Amino acid sequence: MDLHENAETKTVTATFELPGIKQQDVNIEVHGNRLTISGESKRSENYDKGGYAVQERLCGKFSRTLQIPQGIKAEDVHAKMEDGLLTVCFPKAGPDQQPQRVLIA
C-alpha cells in the first residue's frame, strides 16, 4: 500500500496492488474512524495441485484497516479499480476538524 497526502486538495490517497482480483471481490467499509479494505483472491477453477515446480501466487482472504479522520462518511470516500490497482481517496480532515476562525470583537 502507498499513502499520499495532497496539501492543495486536502485529500489522502491510498493505493493498493491487487493483481488478478476482481472488483466484485473487494469490499470497502467505513466504520467510525476506520476505513477497511478487504477481499479474497481465488484460485482458478482449472487449478490442479499436482505438477507445480514453484508456486508463488498467494490466494485467500486479506484485510487492511486505516485510521481516517473522525466524521468522514462513506460518501466522502471515493474508490476506483483499474488494471489491478485499487485507489481510495478521502478528505485529510473531517468536517468537525476543520479550523474555525474566531473574530476578535
MMTF fields as JSON, N, C-alpha, C and O atoms, coordinates in Angstrom:
{
  "mmtfVersion": "1.0.0",
  "mmtfProducer": "UNKNOWN",
  "numBonds": 419,
  "numAtoms": 420,
  "numGroups": 105,
  "numChains": 1,
  "numModels": 1,
  "chainsPerModel": [1],
  "groupsPerChain": [105],
  "chainIdList": ["A"],
  "bondAtomList": [4, 2, 8, 6, 12, 10, 16, 14, 20, 18, 24, 22, 28, 26, 32, 30, 36, 34, 40, 38, 44, 42, 48, 46, 52, 50, 56, 54, 60, 58, 64, 62, 68, 66, 72, 70, 76, 74, 80, 78, 84, 82, 88, 86, 92, 90, 96, 94, 100, 98, 104, 102, 108, 106, 112, 110, 116, 114, 120, 118, 124, 122, 128, 126, 132, 130, 136, 134, 140, 138, 144, 142, 148, 146, 152, 150, 156, 154, 160, 158, 164, 162, 168, 166, 172, 170, 176, 174, 180, 178, 184, 182, 188, 186, 192, 190, 196, 194, 200, 198, 204, 202, 208, 206, 212, 210, 216, 214, 220, 218, 224, 222, 228, 226, 232, 230, 236, 234, 240, 238, 244, 242, 248, 246, 252, 250, 256, 254, 260, 258, 264, 262, 268, 266, 272, 270, 276, 274, 280, 278, 284, 282, 288, 286, 292, 290, 296, 294, 300, 298, 304, 302, 308, 306, 312, 310, 316, 314, 320, 318, 324, 322, 328, 326, 332, 330, 336, 334, 340, 338, 344, 342, 348, 346, 352, 350, 356, 354, 360, 358, 364, 362, 368, 366, 372, 370, 376, 374, 380, 378, 384, 382, 388, 386, 392, 390, 396, 394, 400, 398, 404, 402, 408, 406, 412, 410, 416, 414],
  "bondOrderList": [1, 1, 1, 1, 1, 1, 1, 1, 1, 1, 1, 1, 1, 1, 1, 1, 1, 1, 1, 1, 1, 1, 1, 1, 1, 1, 1, 1, 1, 1, 1, 1, 1, 1, 1, 1, 1, 1, 1, 1, 1, 1, 1, 1, 1, 1, 1, 1, 1, 1, 1, 1, 1, 1, 1, 1, 1, 1, 1, 1, 1, 1, 1, 1, 1, 1, 1, 1, 1, 1, 1, 1, 1, 1, 1, 1, 1, 1, 1, 1, 1, 1, 1, 1, 1, 1, 1, 1, 1, 1, 1, 1, 1, 1, 1, 1, 1, 1, 1, 1, 1, 1, 1, 1],
  "groupList": [{"groupName": "MET", "atomNameList": ["N", "CA", "C", "O"], "elementList": ["N", "C", "C", "O"], "formalChargeList": [0, 0, 0, 0], "bondAtomList": [1, 0, 2, 1, 3, 2], "bondOrderList": [1, 1, 2], "singleLetterCode": "M", "chemCompType": "L-PEPTIDE LINKING"}, {"groupName": "ASP", "atomNameList": ["N", "CA", "C", "O"], "elementList": ["N", "C", "C", "O"], "formalChargeList": [0, 0, 0, 0], "bondAtomList": [1, 0, 2, 1, 3, 2], "bondOrderList": [1, 1, 2], "singleLetterCode": "D", "chemCompType": "L-PEPTIDE LINKING"}, {"groupName": "LEU", "atomNameList": ["N", "CA", "C", "O"], "elementList": ["N", "C", "C", "O"], "formalChargeList": [0, 0, 0, 0], "bondAtomList": [1, 0, 2, 1, 3, 2], "bondOrderList": [1, 1, 2], "singleLetterCode": "L", "chemCompType": "L-PEPTIDE LINKING"}, {"groupName": "HIS", "atomNameList": ["N", "CA", "C", "O"], "elementList": ["N", "C", "C", "O"], "formalChargeList": [0, 0, 0, 0], "bondAtomList": [1, 0, 2, 1, 3, 2], "bondOrderList": [1, 1, 2], "singleLetterCode": "H", "chemCompType": "L-PEPTIDE LINKING"}, {"groupName": "GLU", "atomNameList": ["N", "CA", "C", "O"], "elementList": ["N", "C", "C", "O"], "formalChargeList": [0, 0, 0, 0], "bondAtomList": [1, 0, 2, 1, 3, 2], "bondOrderList": [1, 1, 2], "singleLetterCode": "E", "chemCompType": "L-PEPTIDE LINKING"}, {"groupName": "ASN", "atomNameList": ["N", "CA", "C", "O"], "elementList": ["N", "C", "C", "O"], "formalChargeList": [0, 0, 0, 0], "bondAtomList": [1, 0, 2, 1, 3, 2], "bondOrderList": [1, 1, 2], "singleLetterCode": "N", "chemCompType": "L-PEPTIDE LINKING"}, {"groupName": "ALA", "atomNameList": ["N", "CA", "C", "O"], "elementList": ["N", "C", "C", "O"], "formalChargeList": [0, 0, 0, 0], "bondAtomList": [1, 0, 2, 1, 3, 2], "bondOrderList": [1, 1, 2], "singleLetterCode": "A", "chemCompType": "L-PEPTIDE LINKING"}, {"groupName": "THR", "atomNameList": ["N", "CA", "C", "O"], "elementList": ["N", "C", "C", "O"], "formalChargeList": [0, 0, 0, 0], "bondAtomList": [1, 0, 2, 1, 3, 2], "bondOrderList": [1, 1, 2], "singleLetterCode": "T", "chemCompType": "L-PEPTIDE LINKING"}, {"groupName": "LYS", "atomNameList": ["N", "CA", "C", "O"], "elementList": ["N", "C", "C", "O"], "formalChargeList": [0, 0, 0, 0], "bondAtomList": [1, 0, 2, 1, 3, 2], "bondOrderList": [1, 1, 2], "singleLetterCode": "K", "chemCompType": "L-PEPTIDE LINKING"}, {"groupName": "VAL", "atomNameList": ["N", "CA", "C", "O"], "elementList": ["N", "C", "C", "O"], "formalChargeList": [0, 0, 0, 0], "bondAtomList": [1, 0, 2, 1, 3, 2], "bondOrderList": [1, 1, 2], "singleLetterCode": "V", "chemCompType": "L-PEPTIDE LINKING"}, {"groupName": "PHE", "atomNameList": ["N", "CA", "C", "O"], "elementList": ["N", "C", "C", "O"], "formalChargeList": [0, 0, 0, 0], "bondAtomList": [1, 0, 2, 1, 3, 2], "bondOrderList": [1, 1, 2], "singleLetterCode": "F", "chemCompType": "L-PEPTIDE LINKING"}, {"groupName": "PRO", "atomNameList": ["N", "CA", "C", "O"], "elementList": ["N", "C", "C", "O"], "formalChargeList": [0, 0, 0, 0], "bondAtomList": [1, 0, 2, 1, 3, 2], "bondOrderList": [1, 1, 2], "singleLetterCode": "P", "chemCompType": "L-PEPTIDE LINKING"}, {"groupName": "GLY", "atomNameList": ["N", "CA", "C", "O"], "elementList": ["N", "C", "C", "O"], "formalChargeList": [0, 0, 0, 0], "bondAtomList": [1, 0, 2, 1, 3, 2], "bondOrderList": [1, 1, 2], "singleLetterCode": "G", "chemCompType": "PEPTIDE LINKING"}, {"groupName": "ILE", "atomNameList": ["N", "CA", "C", "O"], "elementList": ["N", "C", "C", "O"], "formalChargeList": [0, 0, 0, 0], "bondAtomList": [1, 0, 2, 1, 3, 2], "bondOrderList": [1, 1, 2], "singleLetterCode": "I", "chemCompType": "L-PEPTIDE LINKING"}, {"groupName": "GLN", "atomNameList": ["N", "CA", "C", "O"], "elementList": ["N", "C", "C", "O"], "formalChargeList": [0, 0, 0, 0], "bondAtomList": [1, 0, 2, 1, 3, 2], "bondOrderList": [1, 1, 2], "singleLetterCode": "Q", "chemCompType": "L-PEPTIDE LINKING"}, {"groupName": "ARG", "atomNameList": ["N", "CA", "C", "O"], "elementList": ["N", "C", "C", "O"], "formalChargeList": [0, 0, 0, 0], "bondAtomList": [1, 0, 2, 1, 3, 2], "bondOrderList": [1, 1, 2], "singleLetterCode": "R", "chemCompType": "L-PEPTIDE LINKING"}, {"groupName": "SER", "atomNameList": ["N", "CA", "C", "O"], "elementList": ["N", "C", "C", "O"], "formalChargeList": [0, 0, 0, 0], "bondAtomList": [1, 0, 2, 1, 3, 2], "bondOrderList": [1, 1, 2], "singleLetterCode": "S", "chemCompType": "L-PEPTIDE LINKING"}, {"groupName": "TYR", "atomNameList": ["N", "CA", "C", "O"], "elementList": ["N", "C", "C", "O"], "formalChargeList": [0, 0, 0, 0], "bondAtomList": [1, 0, 2, 1, 3, 2], "bondOrderList": [1, 1, 2], "singleLetterCode": "Y", "chemCompType": "L-PEPTIDE LINKING"}, {"groupName": "CYS", "atomNameList": ["N", "CA", "C", "O"], "elementList": ["N", "C", "C", "O"], "formalChargeList": [0, 0, 0, 0], "bondAtomList": [1, 0, 2, 1, 3, 2], "bondOrderList": [1, 1, 2], "singleLetterCode": "C", "chemCompType": "L-PEPTIDE LINKING"}],
  "groupTypeList": [0, 1, 2, 3, 4, 5, 6, 4, 7, 8, 7, 9, 7, 6, 7, 10, 4, 2, 11, 12, 13, 8, 14, 14, 1, 9, 5, 13, 4, 9, 3, 12, 5, 15, 2, 7, 13, 16, 12, 4, 16, 8, 15, 16, 4, 5, 17, 1, 8, 12, 12, 17, 6, 9, 14, 4, 15, 2, 18, 12, 8, 10, 16, 15, 7, 2, 14, 13, 11, 14, 12, 13, 8, 6, 4, 1, 9, 3, 6, 8, 0, 4, 1, 12, 2, 2, 7, 9, 18, 10, 11, 8, 6, 12, 11, 1, 14, 14, 11, 14, 15, 9, 2, 13, 6],
  "groupIdList": [1, 2, 3, 4, 5, 6, 7, 8, 9, 10, 11, 12, 13, 14, 15, 16, 17, 18, 19, 20, 21, 22, 23, 24, 25, 26, 27, 28, 29, 30, 31, 32, 33, 34, 35, 36, 37, 38, 39, 40, 41, 42, 43, 44, 45, 46, 47, 48, 49, 50, 51, 52, 53, 54, 55, 56, 57, 58, 59, 60, 61, 62, 63, 64, 65, 66, 67, 68, 69, 70, 71, 72, 73, 74, 75, 76, 77, 78, 79, 80, 81, 82, 83, 84, 85, 86, 87, 88, 89, 90, 91, 92, 93, 94, 95, 96, 97, 98, 99, 100, 101, 102, 103, 104, 105],
  "secStructList": [7, 3, 3, 3, 3, 3, 6, 6, 6, 6, 3, 3, 3, 3, 3, 3, 3, 7, 6, 6, 7, 7, 4, 4, 4, 3, 3, 3, 3, 3, 3, 6, 6, 3, 3, 3, 3, 3, 3, 3, 3, 7, 7, 7, 6, 6, 7, 7, 1, 6, 6, 7, 1, 7, 7, 7, 7, 7, 7, 3, 3, 3, 3, 3, 3, 3, 3, 7, 7, 6, 6, 7, 7, 4, 4, 4, 7, 3, 3, 3, 3, 3, 6, 6, 3, 3, 3, 3, 3, 3, 3, 1, 1, 7, 4, 4, 4, 1, 7, 7, 7, 7, 7, 7, 7],
  "xCoordList": [0.843, 0.0, 0.889, 1.911, 0.476, 1.111, 0.085, -1.091, 0.522, -0.352, 0.235, 1.411, -0.574, -0.093, -1.033, -2.25, -0.459, -1.247, -1.058, 0.07, -2.159, -2.111, -2.518, -3.684, -1.557, -1.817, -2.755, -3.528, -2.696, -3.543, -5.014, -5.866, -5.32, -6.721, -7.164, -8.336, -6.231, -6.501, -7.139, -8.135, -6.528, -7.007, -5.865, -4.69, -6.236, -5.294, -5.691, -6.871, -4.705, -4.964, -4.176, -2.961, -4.884, -4.256, -4.35, -5.419, -3.227, -3.192, -2.772, -1.769, -3.56, -3.317, -3.105, -3.847, -2.096, -1.896, -2.701, -2.476, -3.648, -4.5, -4.54, -5.601, -3.398, -3.37, -4.245, -4.216, -5.018, -5.837, -7.105, -7.85, -7.365, -8.569, -9.631, -9.373, -10.833, -11.934, -12.539, -12.538, -13.048, -13.64, -14.741, -14.852, -15.548, -16.644, -16.159, -16.95, -14.864, -14.301, -13.619, -12.971, -13.762, -13.154, -14.26, -15.222, -14.125, -15.081, -14.37, -13.234, -15.05, -14.523, -15.604, -16.742, -15.243, -16.211, -15.643, -14.453, -16.508, -16.163, -16.958, -18.183, -16.24, -16.887, -16.184, -15.039, -16.886, -16.259, -15.109, -15.287, -13.945, -12.775, -11.84, -10.62, -12.45, -11.666, -12.179, -13.384, -11.255, -11.545, -10.932, -9.726, -11.768, -11.29, -11.457, -12.541, -10.372, -10.377, -10.148, -9.161, -11.069, -10.933, -11.4, -12.038, -11.072, -11.493, -10.893, -10.388, -10.964, -10.444, -9.934, -10.609, -8.725, -8.203, -8.441, -8.18, -8.938, -9.327, -8.468, -7.984, -8.292, -7.567, -8.449, -9.676, -7.804, -8.519, -9.332, -8.938, -10.456, -11.281, -10.576, -10.941, -9.573, -8.813, -7.596, -6.738, -7.51, -6.36, -6.22, -7.184, -5.001, -4.683, -3.468, -2.434, -3.562, -2.482, -1.189, -0.107, -1.273, -0.074, 0.577, -0.07, 1.854, 2.548, 3.276, 3.974, 3.153, 3.82, 5.223, 5.396, 6.229, 7.592, 7.764, 8.439, 7.145, 7.184, 5.787, 5.146, 5.336, 4.03, 4.156, 4.245, 4.163, 4.386, 3.16, 3.141, 2.149, 0.961, 0.192, -0.031, -0.209, -0.95, -2.445, -2.903, -3.187, -4.643, -5.215, -4.602, -6.397, -7.061, -7.597, -7.601, -8.049, -8.657, -7.582, -6.517, -7.886, -6.982, -7.816, -8.998, -7.189, -7.862, -6.821, -5.761, -7.126, -6.243, -7.111, -8.058, -6.813, -7.599, -6.728, -5.605, -7.271, -6.582, -7.36, -8.591, -6.644, -7.283, -7.607, -6.755, -8.824, -9.203, -9.737, -10.11, -9.781, -10.274, -11.711, -12.526, -12.005, -13.349, -14.328, -14.002, -15.5, -16.521, -16.56, -17.45, -15.616, -15.626, -16.732, -16.818, -17.576, -18.673, -18.332, -17.433, -19.057, -18.801, -18.907, -18.156, -19.829, -19.968, -18.8, -18.662, -17.951, -16.755, -15.581, -14.574, -15.709, -14.638, -14.923, -16.022, -13.914, -14.065, -13.035, -11.872, -13.481, -12.587, -12.763, -13.851, -11.654, -11.707, -10.669, -9.65, -10.957, -10.042, -9.777, -10.699, -8.489, -8.105, -6.78, -5.807, -6.749, -5.526, -4.86, -3.636, -5.66, -5.11, -4.701, -4.128, -4.982, -4.671, -5.964, -6.799, -6.127, -7.262, -6.79, -5.811, -7.489, -7.167, -8.334, -9.466, -8.062, -9.085, -8.675, -7.564, -9.583, -9.288, -10.303, -11.495, -9.821, -10.71, -10.139, -8.942, -10.992, -10.516, -9.494, -9.567, -8.542, -7.5, -8.055, -7.53, -9.114, -9.731, -11.238, -11.797, -11.889, -13.345, -13.95, -13.25, -15.259, -15.903, -15.802, -15.709, -15.821, -15.729, -14.29, -14.065, -13.313, -11.92, -11.327, -10.15, -12.12, -11.639, -11.429, -12.238, -10.35, -10.126, -11.25, -11.716, -11.667, -12.696, -12.04, -11.333, -12.269, -11.69, -12.567, -13.794, -11.919, -12.614, -12.323, -11.166, -13.382, -13.224, -13.003, -13.613, -12.137, -11.873, -12.836, -12.937, -13.557, -14.571, -13.932, -14.62],
  "yCoordList": [-1.172, 0.0, 1.237, 1.294, 2.215, 3.523, 4.528, 4.447, 5.472, 6.525, 7.864, 8.126, 8.721, 10.014, 11.107, 11.006, 12.169, 13.311, 14.451, 14.767, 15.071, 16.213, 17.446, 17.592, 18.343, 19.535, 20.509, 21.209, 20.561, 21.501, 21.118, 21.967, 19.834, 19.385, 18.891, 18.573, 18.828, 18.35, 16.967, 16.709, 16.078, 14.699, 13.727, 14.079, 12.503, 11.398, 10.336, 10.014, 9.792, 8.737, 7.501, 7.556, 6.384, 5.092, 4.24, 4.122, 3.646, 2.806, 1.397, 1.203, 0.426, -0.985, -1.769, -1.589, -2.641, -3.55, -4.814, -5.521, -5.092, -6.276, -7.023, -7.133, -7.536, -8.199, -9.448, -10.273, -9.565, -10.751, -10.806, -11.784, -9.772, -9.758, -8.93, -7.821, -9.494, -8.806, -7.76, -7.915, -6.703, -5.606, -6.096, -5.612, -7.047, -7.541, -8.373, -8.693, -8.733, -9.49, -8.593, -9.09, -7.253, -6.288, -5.521, -5.077, -5.367, -4.611, -3.428, -3.545, -2.287, -1.092, -0.623, -0.383, -0.493, -0.097, 1.006, 1.016, 1.936, 2.983, 2.703, 2.585, 2.599, 2.369, 3.234, 2.973, 4.269, 5.197, 5.907, 6.505, 5.842, 6.467, 5.415, 5.575, 4.331, 3.274, 3.024, 2.969, 2.877, 2.508, 1.127, 0.944, 0.159, -1.21, -1.649, -1.551, -2.132, -2.713, -4.206, -4.61, -5.027, -6.469, -7.166, -6.567, -8.424, -9.199, -10.581, -11.062, -11.207, -12.558, -12.788, -12.483, -13.335, -13.765, -15.259, -16.016, -15.661, -17.061, -17.726, -17.084, -19.02, -19.808, -19.999, -19.945, -20.218, -20.505, -21.785, -22.69, -21.845, -23.053, -24.24, -25.389, -23.974, -25.032, -25.457, -26.183, -25.013, -25.29, -26.783, -27.462, -27.275, -28.669, -28.663, -28.103, -29.27, -29.22, -29.847, -29.4, -30.842, -31.531, -30.819, -30.039, -31.086, -30.588, -29.268, -28.845, -28.59, -27.303, -27.518, -28.228, -26.906, -26.924, -25.772, -25.916, -24.614, -23.433, -22.822, -22.717, -22.429, -21.777, -20.607, -20.802, -19.365, -18.174, -17.288, -16.427, -17.482, -16.638, -16.988, -18.16, -15.957, -16.152, -16.089, -15.305, -16.903, -16.91, -16.911, -17.421, -16.334, -16.316, -14.942, -14.044, -14.791, -13.54, -12.552, -12.937, -11.256, -10.199, -9.075, -8.933, -8.274, -7.135, -6.118, -6.479, -4.844, -3.763, -2.649, -2.225, -2.166, -1.108, 0.124, 0.037, 1.273, 2.553, 3.447, 3.433, 4.223, 5.257, 6.421, 6.849, 6.931, 8.109, 9.153, 8.816, 10.415, 11.451, 11.188, 10.661, 11.557, 11.407, 12.23, 13.343, 11.704, 12.436, 12.149, 12.641, 11.361, 11.002, 9.975, 8.981, 10.222, 9.307, 8.516, 8.884, 7.423, 6.572, 7.362, 7.099, 8.33, 9.109, 10.075, 10.623, 10.289, 11.125, 10.334, 10.918, 9.014, 8.133, 7.748, 7.303, 7.926, 7.594, 6.528, 6.612, 5.526, 4.425, 4.073, 4.181, 3.648, 3.107, 2.006, 2.013, 1.059, -0.06, -0.2, -0.298, -0.207, -0.284, -1.024, -0.683, -2.036, -2.8, -3.329, -3.285, -3.825, -4.411, -3.415, -3.804, -2.121, -1.097, -0.525, -0.02, -0.605, 0.0, 1.327, 1.376, 2.408, 3.739, 4.231, 4.296, 4.58, 5.051, 6.437, 6.63, 7.407, 8.794, 9.283, 9.001, 10.025, 10.563, 11.877, 12.129, 12.726, 14.015, 13.817, 12.859, 14.744, 14.672, 14.986, 14.502, 15.792, 16.138, 16.067, 16.391, 15.636, 15.567, 16.948, 17.912, 17.052, 18.358, 19.036, 20.261, 18.25, 18.847, 19.15, 19.723, 18.77, 19.009, 20.172, 20.49, 20.806, 21.946, 23.109, 23.313, 23.868, 25.008, 26.039, 26.311, 26.59, 27.626, 28.936, 29.012, 29.959, 31.267, 31.975, 31.983, 32.56, 33.311, 34.783, 35.201, 35.563, 37.014, 37.699, 37.342, 38.67, 39.444, 40.607, 41.378, 40.734, 41.813, 43.095, 44.101],
  "zCoordList": [0.0, 0.0, 0.0, 0.685, -0.78, -0.766, -0.26, -0.615, 0.565, 1.068, 0.675, 0.932, 0.052, -0.419, 0.068, -0.093, 0.673, 1.115, 0.129, -0.25, -0.291, -1.194, -0.403, -0.038, -0.134, 0.676, -0.032, 0.623, -1.361, -2.107, -2.035, -1.773, -2.269, -2.266, -0.89, -0.69, 0.051, 1.415, 1.395, 2.07, 0.592, 0.491, 0.734, 0.626, 1.063, 1.216, 0.202, 0.064, -0.508, -1.479, -1.075, -0.886, -0.946, -0.647, -1.904, -2.502, -2.305, -3.494, -3.084, -2.397, -3.522, -3.19, -4.473, -5.439, -4.495, -5.618, -5.364, -4.382, -6.267, -6.125, -7.456, -8.071, -7.905, -9.215, -9.247, -8.334, -10.313, -10.503, -9.674, -9.75, -8.883, -8.047, -8.751, -9.22, -8.814, -9.474, -8.534, -7.313, -9.139, -8.38, -7.437, -6.311, -7.89, -7.046, -5.863, -4.975, -5.833, -4.715, -3.683, -2.761, -3.835, -2.919, -2.195, -2.823, -0.878, -0.056, 0.579, 1.037, 0.601, 1.262, 2.23, 1.828, 3.512, 4.534, 5.412, 5.726, 5.805, 6.763, 8.02, 7.987, 9.137, 10.425, 11.46, 11.832, 11.922, 12.865, 12.173, 11.112, 12.768, 12.143, 11.531, 11.521, 11.02, 10.381, 8.962, 8.719, 8.056, 6.671, 6.467, 6.636, 6.103, 5.937, 4.496, 3.922, 3.923, 2.582, 2.79, 3.405, 2.275, 2.443, 1.176, 0.309, 1.094, -0.065, -0.052, 0.962, -1.215, -1.326, -2.733, -3.715, -2.815, -4.111, -4.212, -3.277, -5.359, -5.529, -6.586, -7.518, -6.42, -7.41, -8.637, -8.56, -9.745, -10.974, -10.8, -10.063, -11.479, -11.402, -12.048, -11.796, -12.876, -13.546, -12.722, -13.224, -11.457, -10.603, -10.333, -9.979, -10.507, -10.224, -9.307, -9.671, -8.131, -7.143, -7.641, -7.261, -8.459, -8.915, -10.085, -10.785, -10.295, -11.468, -11.288, -12.21, -10.146, -9.953, -9.396, -8.406, -10.031, -9.507, -8.522, -7.502, -8.832, -7.973, -7.982, -9.028, -6.818, -6.724, -5.761, -4.549, -6.308, -5.506, -5.336, -4.456, -6.154, -6.043, -4.783, -4.479, -4.055, -2.82, -3.091, -3.923, -2.399, -2.506, -1.105, -0.167, -0.976, 0.315, 0.636, -0.207, 1.862, 2.31, 2.742, 3.223, 2.556, 3.011, 3.597, 3.283, 4.455, 5.059, 5.488, 5.999, 5.278, 5.715, 6.267, 5.605, 7.462, 8.093, 8.3, 8.798, 7.908, 8.058, 9.008, 9.014, 9.81, 10.623, 9.694, 8.915, 9.77, 8.998, 9.965, 11.089, 9.551, 10.459, 10.915, 10.158, 12.148, 12.695, 11.856, 11.442, 11.608, 10.872, 9.385, 8.691, 8.873, 7.454, 7.239, 7.961, 6.243, 5.937, 4.687, 3.932, 4.476, 3.308, 2.012, 1.072, 1.938, 0.7, 0.467, -0.626, 1.5, 1.351, 0.778, 0.378, 0.738, 0.271, -1.175, -1.507, -2.033, -3.453, -3.818, -3.425, -4.574, -4.939, -6.404, -6.97, -7.002, -8.361, -8.466, -7.776, -9.351, -9.548, -11.034, -11.844, -11.374, -12.777, -12.892, -12.219, -13.745, -14.021, -12.751, -12.627, -11.811, -10.589, -9.529, -8.512, -9.741, -8.741, -8.189, -8.939, -6.872, -6.198, -5.628, -4.883, -5.979, -5.485, -4.647, -5.128, -3.389, -2.467, -1.994, -1.5, -2.147, -1.805, -0.772, -0.887, 0.248, 1.277, 1.8, 1.663, 2.403, 2.931, 4.046, 4.815, 4.116, 5.141, 6.529, 7.532, 6.592, 7.875, 7.735, 6.687, 8.81, 8.822, 8.945, 9.256, 8.701, 8.743, 10.107, 10.182, 11.188, 12.518, 12.938, 14.005, 12.104, 12.425, 11.645, 11.812, 10.804, 10.047, 11.019, 11.924, 10.836, 11.741, 11.606, 10.5, 12.693, 12.74, 13.122, 14.127, 12.333, 12.624, 13.663, 13.559, 14.652, 15.681, 15.462, 15.413, 15.331, 15.141, 16.479, 17.487, 16.47, 17.692, 17.733, 16.779, 18.862, 19.0, 19.472, 19.643]
}
